Amino acid sequence: MEREQALEELKGRLKSENLLRHSFAVEAIMRELAFYFKEDIDKWGIAGLLHDIDYDKTAGDPAKHGLVGAEILETLDVESSIVYAIKAHNDYHGIERKRKIDKALYCASPMAVVISACTAVLPSKKVEDLTVEFVMEKINEEGFINDTELQQIKSCENLGIGLEEFVKISIKAVQSI
C-alpha cells in the first residue's frame, strides 16, 4: 500500500485531529527507526501510520483494538508483516513480537505520546525546543507517564537500543514533521 492510499484510509476512519497527529508522529518514529536499522522505511512508516486505524471503532473496548485494525487492513491487502505488527502492538492479545518491526511499533506508539506530553509542558510548546535531557527527566518523573507506557518505551532495549538513544531518535523523527 502506498502512503497516499494509507493516509486516505486512515482519514476516512479517524475523526480526531489528535489521533491523526499521533499517527503521523508514530509514522515518523517508525521511519527513523527503519533508517537506523537499515530496514524498509516505507513499510515501517505505513505500520506506524496505520497502527490505530481502528481506534474510533474500538474506543472503549481495548481488547478489540488492533484486531479490528488487522481485519480492516487485510481487506485492503496490506502486507501481512504490517498487519501482524499492528495486532502485536496491543498487549491485550498476548501476540509475540517476533521481528524488529513488531518491537519497534510497540515502543514507538507510547513514545509519540510522551513526546507530545513533553512538548505540551514546554514554555514554548514547540517540539523544536524539545531535548533528550528534558524528555529523559520527564520519563523519570513520578506520575508523568503510567508504568505500562514506561515499560513499553523501555522495551526499546529489545531492539538493542538504549533508552536515551531511542529518545534521541524519536525526537529527531517528530521534529522532522
N, C-alpha and C positions, 0 to 999 in steps of 0.2 A: 504494500500500500504506500502510495506517495503521501508526503506530508500534507499537501493541499486537500486531498480527499480525507485524510485523518482529521484534519482541522475542521472540515465541513461536518463530518460525522459527530465530532465532539461538540461543536457549537449547536448542533441540532438536538443534542441530548442534555447539555448542561446549561442552565439558565443563569447561574450565579457568576458574576464577574470575578468574585474572589476565587471560586473554583477554577475558572479558566486561567486566572493568573497563577494559581498553584500548579496547574497542569503545565503551563509554559515554563515555570521555574524547574519542575521535575524534569521536563524535557531537556532543558539547558544543562542541568547537572548530569543527566544520563549521557548526553552527547560529550560532555567534557570528560566523564569517566571512560567512555568508549575510546576517546582520543588517547587518554592516559594509558589504557591497556592495549591499544592498537587493535581495537575491535571495530565492528561495523557501526559507524557513527549514526547513520540514518536509522538503522534498525533499533539501536538503543534509544535514540531520540523518540521514535514512534512509540516504543514501550512506555517511556516517561510521559509523553503527551496523552496517551490513551488510558493510562492506568486507572483513572477514576471515571471513565466514560459512563459507568452505571450509577454514579453517586446519587443523582436525583431519584432514580428508580428504586434504590436500595436504602435510602435515608431512613433511619430508624430501625433497620434490620441489618446490622453489620455482618451477620452470619451469611448473608447472600452477596455482600459486596465482593467483587472480583469474580464470583461465579456467574452472575448475570452479565457482567462485563465480558467474560470469556464467551458466553453464548452469543452476545451481540457481535463480537469480533470474529467468531467462527462463521457467522452468516455473511460477513464481509470478506471472507477468505484472507484474513490476516495470518501471517506466518505463525506456525504453531509454537515456536520458541517465545514469541512475544506474548501469545495467549497464556502460555504456561507461567511466564514471569508475572503476569498480571494476577493470575489466580494465586500464586505463591506469595504475593506481597501482603496478603491478609492472613495473620496468624490463626484466625478462626478455623481455617481449613486444614491446618496441620500438613500442608504440602511442603515437601522437602525443597529447599532452594539448592539446586544442584550446580548450576552454571553461574558464571560471573554476572550475567545479565540479571538473573534471579536475585542474587545477593545485592547487586547494585541498586536495583529498584526498591528493595526492602529498606535500605538505609537512605536512599535519595529522597523519598517522599517525606519522611519526618524532618529531614534536614532542610527541605524547602520551607516547611512550616516554621522551623526555628529561625531561618534567615529572615523570613517575613516578620516574625515577632521581634527579632533583634532590631530590624530596621524601624519598626514602629516605635521603639523606645529611644531611638537616637534623637538628639535635639533637632537635627536637620531633617529627619525622616527620609533620608536619601540613602539608597543602597550603595551608592558610590562611596559613602563615608564609612561603610562597614569594614571592620578589620578582623583579622583572625583572633587577635587578643581579646577584642570585645565579645565575639561570639563564644570563645572558649570560657570567658568569665561568666557569661550568661548561662551557658550549658551547665556549668558547675554551681550556679546559684540555686540554692534550695528553693523549690517551688516554681522555678521559671518554666520548666517543662516537666511533663509527667514521666515517671520512671519507665513506662513502656516505650515511649518515644525515645528516651535516652538510651535504652538498651538497643533499640533498633538502629539508632545512629552509630552507637559504638560497635555494631556488628560489621562496620566497615573493615574492621580488623580481619574478618573472614575473607576479605578480598586482598589482604596483605597491605592495607593502607592504615597508617596510624590515624588517630582521631584528628590531630592538628592538621595533617596533610589533607585529610578528607574535607575539613572545614575550609582550608585554603582553596582547594579545587572547586568546591561548591560556591564559595563567594565569587570566585573568578567567573564561574559559569553564569550565575544570576546577574552579576554586574554587566555581562556581555549583552544582556537583553534589555 
